[in-house]
Amino acid sequence: MQNLPARRKPTYSIEAVDNALQLLQLLRDVGSLRLKDAAAELGVAPSTAHRLLAMLVYRGFAVQDETRRYVPGPAMGAGPAGFSWTRQLRDISRPHMEVLCARTNETVNLMIRVGTKVRFLDTVESSNILRVGDRQGTLLPAHKASGGKAILAELEPAALEQLFRSPNAELAGDYIPDAEYPAFLRELESVRANGFAANFEGTEEGISAFGMALHNGKGMVVGALSVATPVARFRPLFDAGLVGVMMETRRQLELDIAANPVDGAAGS
């Protein structure tokens, strides 16, 4: 089990550093940025965003393409998600995430699959003092995260074999051994039957999560939503109608996704 350090904003944060790090996350997760988009995302003047981006270019973390968009540079440690629609998905999903957070009073996450991992594109944090913090930009194993399981459950058996049983999976450290693979497939079968997935401290001690896949108008999976909570609050939340609340949120969100074409499938 992987224990993630608690992510708390430092008491004495340095705004310019924080803004630069947010731009790095955006470049990685979205793949390209226009100057005006960067400024709007940070809530700063375009001139301020330009200075920050210029520094990222200087240090090799960003470059400008022929359209003058900023894209990840050679010094970027993790590649972009590789999908042109991730920012659009974030923008469409955000209002629904805020409503879901208000209804559950727990942290809500949006994620996509990138190979055998899920990348958290956005987080709306709960107002509880004891809560799951911001996971934006985090990568977790898809077969352990609730949203990742919900996405994987919709893949064909051959695709799952390629992801988790191939020589490439062994080389990448993603291989699921013989003794564990049948149980993994049974869990995905249960996820398909129920329409949702759960994670009980599978990625972080003391944290449980509940996830559902998101689809575009063609029925293709484009990502997943999850509600994450301290483990002690999970069962009361579930018993209070979490499944119905999330299904209604997904229904409304998928209507918006269908009305604003999000063309990619979640992962490769």
Disulfide bonds with the S-S distance in Angstrom:
none
